[in-house]
Amino acid sequence: MNSAARRAAIVASSLLLSVLGPAGLASAVTKGTPAPTRSTAPARTALPKTTPATKTPAKSIPARTAPAKATPTRTATPTRTATPAKTVRKATVPTRASRLTAVRAAKTINYYPSDAGWSAMWTRFDAGRIEADLARAAALGADNVRVIVFPTTFGYPTPKADYSAKLNRFLSIAQGRGLTVKLTLFDWWNAYYDPAGSAVWAKAILAPYANDPRVLSVELQNEFDPTNAKAVTWVKKIIPAVRAAVPTMPLTLSVSGTTGFTGLAKIRTALTATPLDFLDFHFYGDSERALTEIRRAQAAAGSYPIVIGETGLSTAASSEGEQAAYLARVFAAARVAGVASVAPWTLSDFSPGAIPSNSAVSRIPAQYRFGLYRTDGSAKAAAGVVKAWWAGQPITDSVLDLGFEATSGNSPWRPFLAEAGTATRVRDVARTGTWSAKFSNTGRAGGGLPSIRIAPITPVQPGQRWHAEAWARGQNATGASEIALSWFDANDRWLGQTTSNRVAIGTSGWTRLTVDVTAPAGAAGVQLHLKSGDNRGSVWFDDVTFS
């Protein structure tokens, strides 16, 4: 998992309009008439500057350690009350076509236990915890779970019997919760000089499940590097060997967020003689332009169908509200693009010590906070977004905190040009509900006005008609206070902005500020800015609408 380049303006920071603290699922709060629906509110504080954390490179090869003894790992007694297991029906023998159809529609969750990430999932195998976690995933709406099998952990080139038994146990636990399994092989692996040993190991792992409906597909390597000639030579030899062992199993390779859609194109052209069945796109880029990136991935994949096998935002430096909005935008873009399977990374945050210390991943703070659930099992706002997506419900703007009523840590608003002034969330003045956003004593920076900003859930396409509005009032206001829509193209180049009427100088009542405009040619993203600059007084904003 890798981070994509982030827009300089966006890297500016997470908007935490409240004191960060434990926050539950964002829920709609009803304001008094004439308020729109919105989410619940945080405590008052200034909007600090923080840098959003995206998924960082996890392809480091850890130092090799002595293999674990081949004695079966004792499973822990479950400490949580699990929901009743789903009834398991006897399935027919799958075909490659039937499996591929299921792959393209799978509601997949990426998974490691919160206290045992990466290879530690297998070395510290805890059936009780896995049972409880997969029950939570199923309750969220998942019907498939992706896990990674490590050659150096399982034993190479001959898998150890106890680790093979752990894998089978995991498949049975998943089956009991109504989940099929996607297997990823050869992570933390660079022994491309040994395709024969690799083939022996892969066949030994997969052959027992050739016709097993519990296994849906096989990813030959996580975040494959198509620019590595040795890796390409290796995989060309692995594909036929695996095909022979499991002929009805759909095969794929994934690319990292850094490699992106260009990596998909390179895989497609390099493997013409040894084709795969679908391609796996890991997306950690700018969610505001997710539709553009997904369509680029589809074009690069050619005739191959694609899935989005990983996506998400870490809450290590971004707010939980930003994480929820990020996933909502990716889901909405995927729906427009016709990509049905989008897999959040990951089910839960990781506790200290959960990621093996011999991996560089363990030293990257962002890697610990991508979860839909915190380590104590409580849900973040993103869990509600995922549940709605998997239930086929509309992804709405309710996660955008358009009335500034979000609970602590759940706001996705972010500051812009904060060095010239910051907004605070206050309850002294509100048009409806309890809270509003207040600017006081602001200046300007580089000719621009300080603002807070948000991007819509609906993906931007040229020619769409957009409407934005906000209510604002001033007290001894000076300078300029307005709202604006800023447009960006597919390469993140600013195309211009459209501004509203302004708040009156001096003291005024609530004024409706509006913008109505058609998305310009080449538009791929838009941001709504609430601006107040050169203001020696105060201006409050509330009740934003963005459609």
N, C-alpha and C positions, 0 to 999 in steps of 0.2 A: 504494500500500500504506500503510495507516494503522494506528495502534495503537488498540486498544479500551481502555476504562477498565479499570483493574485494581483489584482488591480491596485496601483499605488494608492488611489483614493480609498479603496476598500480596506487595504491593509491598515488604514488610519486607526481603526480600533472598533472593539465591541462597544455598543452603547449599553451601559449598565445604568439605567436611570434610577436604580435603587441599590441599597446595601445588599451585597450578595449574601445569600443565605439559603438554607434548604428550601426547595420549592417543589410543589407537587405538579400534577398535570394541570396545564392551563385550562381553565373553564370559562365559559361565557358568563359575563356579568351584565345584568340588565340595567341600563341607565334609565332615568326617567325620560319621558317624552321631551324632546324629539330625538332621542339618542339612537344610533345604530347599535347592533350587537357587537360586543367586544369581550376581551378576556380580562381576568382579574388583576388586581393592582399590587405594586411593590411599595416598600417604604421609601421615604423621601431621601434623596441624596443627589449629589452632582453626577453628571454623566462622565465617567472617567474614560481615558484612552487606554484601550488594550488591543493587542494584535490578535486577530482571529487565527486559530490553529487549524490547519488542515492536516490530512493524513500524511505522515512523513515516511521516508523510505524505510521499508521493513525487510529488504532483501539481503541484509547482512548475513554472512555465514558465521555462526558462533563457533567458538573454539570447541574442538571435539573433546568429549569426555568419555570416560570408560563406559561401556554399555551397561545398562541396568541388568541385574540378575534376572534370570528367566523364571523367577517364582511369581505366582499370581499375586497381583496387588490386592490387598484387602480393601473392600469397598466400605465406605463410611455409612453409618446409619443415617437415614434422612433426618434432618432437623427441621424441615418445613412440612406443613400439611399440603400434600399434593392433591390436585383435583382428580376425580376418578378417571381412569384410563379410558380412552376411546375404544369402542368395539372394533376389533380388527377382522376384516373380511378376507377370506381366501382369494388371492388375486390370480389372474391368469398369467401365463408366461409372457413377459413383455417382449416387444419387438423394438428395433432401433427407432422406427418411425413413431411408435406409441410413446416411447421414452422421450424422444425429441419434442413431441407435442407437449408433453408434461413439463419439460424443461422451459419451454417458451412461455408458459403460463404460471410457473412456480412462484409461490409466495415464500421466498427464501430468506432465512435469517442466517447471518454469519455467527459462528459460535465458538467460544471457549468459556469455561467456567470463570467466574470473576476472581477466584483465588488461584487459578492454575491456567495461565495463558500459554499459547503456542505448545511446545513439546511437553510442558508441565502437565497439560491435560491428560497425557498418557502416562507419564512417570508417576503422577500423583492421582491416578484415576479414582474418582469418587462417584460411584453409581448413584448414590442417594442424591447428591447435589445435581448431577446431570438430569436425573428424573424430575426434580423440582424445577430446574431451569427450562427443560423442554415442555413441561406442563405450562409454564408461563408463556413460552413462545407460541404454543398452540392456542392458548386463550387469547393471545394478541391477534391471531388469525393466520399464523404461519402454517404452511403445509409441507415445508421442506427445510432442511437444515444443512449448511455446508460446514464440513470439518476438514482439517488438513492432517495428513498422515506423513510423518517424517521418517525417511529411510534410516538415518543414524540413530533414531530413537527406537524404531521397531526392530532393528537388526538388519544388517545388509551384508551380502546380497540375499541371505536367507532370513526371513522374518522369524523372530522368536515366538514360540507357541503362546506364551502368556500375553504378548501384545496382540497377536492375532485374535486371541480370545476376547481381549478388551474391545477391539474393533467390532466384533460380532455382538458383544454385549451392548455397545452403543447403538448399533443398528436395531437391536430388539427394543431398547428403551424408546428410541425414536418411533418405531413402528407402533408401540403401545400408545403413543400420543398422536397417532395419525400423521406422522411426518415421514416423508421419504428423505433420502440422504444424497447429497452431492459430495463426492470424494475428490479432494485435491492431493496430488502426489508431488514429491520432489521439491518441497520448499526447503529453504536453507541448504541448497544443494548446488555444487559446481563441479562435480566429478564427471564432466562430459567426456572424459577420456575412456570411460568404461560403459559403453552402451550395452555390451553383452550382460554385464552384471546388473545394470539398470533394468534390462528386459526381464531377467530372471526374477528380480525383486518385484517388479510390477505385476508379473503374471502370478506370482505366489500370493500377493495381496488381493488381486482382483478375481482370479479364477473361481473361487468359491461362490462369487456373487454374479456370475455371468448371466444367469436367468433369475436372479433374486429381485423381486419387485421392490424390495426395500431400498435398493441403490438405483438412483435416477440417472447419473452421468458421472464422468470422470474428467477432471481437469489435470492434464499431464504435468503441468508445472505452474505454480503461482507466479504471476507477473513475469512471464517469459521475456527475455531480452532478444528480440529478433536481429539486433545489430551484432550479436556475439556469434561469429562464424562457427565456433566449436559447439555452441549450444544448438545452432540450426542443424549441423551435421548429426548431432546426437539425437535430436527429436525426430529427424527423418528416419532413423533406424528404430526408434521406440514405437512410433505409431503403428507400423505393420505388425510388430510383435504383440502389442496390446490388442490390435484388431483380431489377431488369430486367437487370443485367449478369451476375449469377451466381444464377439462379433456384433452383438445387439446393443452394446453400450455406446451412447453418444460421447464423442471425445471433443475436448476443447483445450485452448490455451487462453490465459488472460494476459492483459497488458496493464502496466501501472498507470497511475494518473499522470506521471511525467512523460511516459512513452506515448500515451494517448492514442488518438485515431491514426496517427502515422504508423504506430506499431502494428495496428490491425492490418493495414495495407501491406506492410512488409511480411507479416506472417502469411497472409493470403497468397502473395506472389512467391514466397519461398517454398511453400508446401503444395504447389500445384500437383506434383506427382504423388503426394501422400496426404490427401486432404483430410481436414477435420470435419465436424458436423455442425458446429456453431462457434462463434467467437464471444469472448467474455471481456466486456469493457469496464474497467474500474474508473469511476468518475469521482474526483475530488476537486474539480475546478470551480469556477465561479457559477453559483447556482442561478444567478440572474441571466446567464447566457446558456443555460443547460440545454435548451432546445437546439441551439446552433451546434453545440458540441455533440449531442446525440445524433443529429442528422449527419454531421461529418463522420462520425463513427460508422453509421449505416452505409454511407457512400464508400468508405474505405474497406468495409467488409465485403462489398460486392454482393454476390448471391448468398453469402452466409447470413443466417439470422443472427442477431446479437441479443445478449442479455446484459444487464448492468449488474455485475456480480458483486460489486462493492460500491458503496457511496456513503457519505456522512460527513459530519463536522464535529471536531473535538470541543468539548466544553471546558478544556483546560484554560483557554484564553478567550473563548467566545461564550456568550450567554446561552443558557438553555433555550431561551426564546429564539435566538439566532439559529441554533441547531434545528429546532422545530420548523422554522421558516425555510431553512436550507432544504430539508428533506421534502417539505411540501412543494417547493419549486421544482425539484428534480422529478418528483412523482407526476406533477402536472405536465411537465415537459415531455416525460416519457409517454404519457397518455396521448398527447398530441402526435408524437412521433410513431406511435403504434408499438412501443416496446412494453410488453405486459409484465415482464419479470424484472424487478428492481430490488436488490438485496441490501438492506442497511448493514453497515458495519458499525457496531456489533451489538449483540443482545445486552451485554452489561459492561459497566466500567470494570477496571481491574484494580485490585487492592495492591498496596505496596508489597513487593516480593512475589507477585503473581507471575510476572514475566521472567523467564530464566535469566540470571545475571550474566551468563556467558554470551548473551546477544546484545548487540548495540540497541535493539528496540527497547530494552529495559531502561535505557538512559535517555529516552525521549519522553518528556512529560505528557505531550499530547496523546501518546498511544494509550494512556491509562483512562481517557475520558471520552471515548467515542460512544459509549453505551447508551441504549434507550432507557436503561435502568441504572440506578446508582448501586454501589456495592452493598448497601443495606437492603436492596430489593425494591426500594421505592421508585416509582416511575417518574421520568422526566417528561416535559411537555411533548417531546418527539414521539414518545410511545403512543400518545393519542393520535398523532398524525399518521403513524404507520398503521394503527388499527383501523382508522377510517379508510385509508387507501386499500388495505386488504379486504375490507368489507364492501368495497365498490362505492363508497360514499363520496360526494363531491369534496374536493380540497378547497376550502374557503379561505377568505382573508381574516378569519377570526383569530388566526395565530399571529397576526401582524400588530396587535395591540394598538388599534387605531383610535382608541379612546383613552389610552394611557392608564388603563386599569389593570394591567398584568400584575401577577403576584411577583414577589421578590425574585430577581434573577431571570425572569421569563420574557423580558422585552427584547425584541429584535432590532429596535431603533439603534442607529449608530451615529456618532458625531462626525462632522466634517468641518475642517478649519477650526478645531477646538481651541487652538492657541489664541484665537481672536474672541473667544467667548464660548461658554458652555451652557447647556440647558439643564434645568433641574426638574425633577418630578415633585410637584407640590399639591397640597390640598387646601391652600388658602383661597384659591379661586378655581372654579370648574363650571363649565357651561352645563354639563349634565354629569351624573355620577359623582365621583369623589375627587378625582385627580385630573391634573392638566400638566402641560410642559411649559416651563417659564424661562424666558431669556431676560437677563438684566445686565446693564453696563457692558455692552459688547462693542467690539471694534470691527476691523476687517483685516484680512490677510491676503497679500498679493492681489488686491483689488476685489477679492471675493468676500461674500458675507458668510459668517459662521452659520451652521445649520445642523439639524438632525435629519436623517434620511432613512428611507425604507424602499424596498423594491417589491413589486406585486408578486403574487403567487402565479397568476396567469402569465404564460410566456409571451414575450413581445414578438409581433410579426409586422412587417411594413404594411401600411394601409389600414391598420386597426384604428378605430376611434377610441380615444382615451379621455376619461373625465376624472378630475381630482378636485377635492375641495377640503377646506378646513375652516373652522371658526376661530377667530382671534380677537383679542381686545387689548388695549393699551392703557398704561398709566404713566403720564409724563413721558410718553414715547418720543424718541427722536430717530433720525436715520431712516432705514428701510426695513420693513418687515413684510414678508410676502411668502407665497409658496411657488414652487417651480418644478416642472418635469424636465429632467436632464436625460438626453438620449445618447446611446452608445451603439457602435456597430459590432459585428461579429469578432473583430480583433481588438475590442475594448477601446476603440478610438472615440473620443467625445464628438458627437455630431451637433450639439447645440442644446438650447433649452427654451422652454416656453414658460413665461411667468404670469402670475395673477395680478389682480388689483392689490393695493397695499393697505396696511393698517394706517388709519389717520394719525397724523402727528398730534401729540398731546394725550388727553385722556378720552377714551371712547368705550362704548359698549361692544357687545359681541358683533363682529362683522364676518360675513361669509365671503371667503376668498376662493375663487374658482379658476380652473384651467380646463379648457376643452380643445383638443387638438388631435390631428391624425398623425400616427406614427410615421416618421419620414422614411424615405427610401433608404434601405440598408440598415434600418434599426433592428437591433437584436436584444437590447436591454434598455430599461428605463428606471430611474430613481425619482422618487418624490422627496423634495427638500422643503422643510419648514425653516425659513430664514429670518434672522433678525440681526442687523449689523449697524454699527455707528449709533447704537441705542443707549443713551444715558439713563433712560427710564426702564420700564418693564413691559414685556408683551407675553401674553399667555396664548397657547394653542390648545384646541380640544376638538373632539368629534370629527376626525378625518375620514374622508371617503375616497376610495381609489378603485376605479373600475374601467 
